[in-house]
Amino acid sequence: MAFGWTRALRVLPWWWHRAAIWLLGIRVHVHGTPSPARPLLITANHVSWLDITVIGSIMPLSYIAKSEVAGWPIFGILAKLQRTVFVERERRSRTGAVAGEIAERMAGGDVMVLFAEGTSSNGTHVLPFKSSLVGGAAKAIEAAKGQATVQPLAINYTHLDGMPIGRFYKSRVAWYGDMEMASHLWWVLRHGVIDVNVAFGEAVPFNGGAERKAMTRTVEATVRRLVGEATAGRLKESDAVLEPH
């Protein structure tokens, strides 16, 4: 009974995110598939708070997020239900404990998502990835005495109400800097359907002998390529489309 209740709590946010893309008018085009390998760390670029709902609508998963997310309306509760690992950036003394928690989740089969830029961008470009992104994977490898998998994921908002999004509207769909969530949410609700491409790159095995910075460069290059292909309309036909109605 306890196992069933735990499973239900993990799946509940997935269904909520499915409902949210309907309410917000977001059409999610999924390219590629999540790797079935475990432990799995998905490393993505970050454009908006919408990313959480977009990725969360595809499959049950957990996030590695800044501690401020815990206090967000609605999303903070969902983050806790998704067993999000909250990182307090100003308390570096807890780095080891956080890495251990990430390792425990991954070793237990949870798919972890890390926004590898460390912050959100204006949507027109990908910020440099931080090499610390593989820290959780490295700890999981040590715990499991085996191999973990890192999979790049590219997010790109491409159309607004059926029209291609230029640089101006990309920065409006994006949520970054000191933007207020309430006003941004209201802007999203007032406009038409937003199309977003979510592209899974080739998963990369990571073992104890792998070099973190080299791994970071590899996944960052893949995300940059996929974002560029989505912007230019060169991505292959989507494998699945989650409609907002």
N, C-alpha and C positions, 0 to 999 in steps of 0.2 A: 504493500500500500504506500509506504514512504517513497519507494522508488518511482511509483506511478505519479505521485504528487510532485516530486522533484522534476520529473520529465515534463509534466504539464506546465509548471512554472517556467521552464526553459523555452517551451514552445509558445507560450502566451505572448511574449513580445514579438515573435515572428508574425503571428496573426494580427497583432496590433499594427505593426508596420505595414502589413498588407492593406489594412483598412485605411491607414494614414495616407498612403500614396493615392488611394481613391479620393479621400477627402481633400487632399492638397492638389489633385490634378496632375500627378506625375506619371509619365509613361516610361517604364524601365526596360531598356533593350539590353539583354544579357548576351554577351559574346564569350564563348568558351565556357568551361565548367570548373567549379571548385575541385581541387585535387582530393581524391579519396584517402590520400596518405595521412597518417597521424604519427607523431604530433605535427600540427599544421599552423604556421604563422602566416597570415595574409598581410601584406604590406601595401598600403594604398596612398595615393595622393589625397589631399583634403581641400575641398572647395567651400563647403557650407555645412551647417547643422543638418541640412537635408540629407547629406551623405549617410548619416546614421540610419535614417529611415529607409533610404534607397538600398543600402547593402543589407540592412536587417530584414528587408522584405524578401530576399532571395533564399535565405536559409537560416536556421538557428545558429547563433554564434555569440561570442563575447568580445568586448572591446577592451583595449588598453587606452585609458583616457585621462586627461588632466582632472585633478580633484574638483575643479569648479563645476564640472558636468553633474556631479552628485546633487548640486543645489538647483539645477534647472527645473522649471515646472514640467511635469509629466515625464520629460525625457530622463530626469534624474531617477524617478521611480523605475522606469523601464530599464535604465542602465543597471540598477541594482538587481532587478529580476534577471537580467542577462548575465549576472555575476561579473560585471565589469571590474577590472583591476584599476583602481584610481591611483594616479601618480601625483605626489606632491612635489612639484619641481623645486621648491625652495628648501626642501628637506632632503638633501643628498645623503644624509645618514641612513635613510630608509631604502636606498637603492638596492641593497642586497636582499632585504625582506621582500620588496616588490618583485625583483627578479625571481625569487624563490616561489612567490605566489603564482606568477605567470608560468613557471616551470611545472608547478603542481597541476594547474588547469590543463596545460597542454598534454602532460603525461596522462591525465585522466580522460583524454579524448576531446576536450573542448577545442573548437576552432577559435583562435584569437586573431583579432584584427587590430593592426597598429597603423595609425596615420603617420607615415614615416617622416614627413616634413617637420613634424613637431608643432605645426600651427596650420591655419587655413590660408589659402592664397586668394587672389582676386579672380581666379578661374582662367586667366589668359596664359598662364605658364605654370610649370611645375618647379617648386622650390627644391633646393638640394636636400637629399635624404640624409638622415643622421645615422652614422655607423652603429650607434648603440641599439638600433632596431633589432639586431640579431641577438641581443643579450638574453632575452627570454628563451629563444631557440637554443642557445648554447647551454643554458642552465637545464633545459628539458633534456638535452642530449646527455648531460652529465647524470641526471636523475635516472634516465631510462637506459643508460649505457648503450645507446644506439645512435640512431640518425633521425633528425627532424627535417621537415620540408618547409621551405619558404616560397610563397607564391605571390608574385606581383599582381596588383589590381589597379586598373586605371579608371577614373571617373571623369566624365566630360559631359557637361550640359550643352546640348547642341541646337535645340529648337524651342521656340516659345510661340504657342498657338499656331503651330505649323510652319512658322517662318524660321530660317536659320538665325541663330543668335550671333550677333557681331560682338566686338570688344566691349561696347557700351553696356549691352544687356547681359553679357557674361559677368561683368562686375556687379550688376544688379542682382542676378541670381545667386552670385557668391555671397557668403557671409564671412566677413573678415575684419580685422582691426577692431575698432571700438563700436561697430554697428550694434544697435539694439535688436534683440531677438523679436520683440513684439511687433515693431514696425516692419521688420523684414518678413515676418509671418503674414502680416496684413497685406504686404505687397504681393507675396506669392498667391494668396487667396483671391486677390482682385484681378489677377491676370489669367491667361488661358493655360492650356495644357503645356507642361514643361517636359520635353524629351531629354532623357539622360542615357548615355551609353556607359555600361559597366562591362569592362573587358578584362577577363582573367588571362594572365600571361602564363607562360610555361613554368611549371613548378620546378624549383631547384633544390636538390638534396643538400643538406648541410650536416657535416660531421665535425668531430672535434678538431680535425686538421685544417678545416676551412678558415680562411682569413676574413674577418668581419668587414673590413673596408672594401675588399674585393667583392664580397657578397652584396654590399650596399650599392656599389657601382653597377653591378649586374642588374639588380632589380630596379634601380632608378632608371637605367637606360631603357629597360623594357617598358616601364610606365610612361616615360617620355615619348617613346615610339608609338605606343597605343593611343595616347592622348592626341598626338599629331595626326595619326591615321583617322581617328574619330572626327577631328576638326575638319580634315580634308575630305571626309566622306569615303575613306578607303577601307574601312573595316569590313570584314566579310559579313554576310547576312547574319543577323542575330539568331542565336540558338533558342531564345525564348523572349517573349515580350509580356511584361506585366502591365495590363491596361488599367487606367484610372477610372474605369466604369464597367 
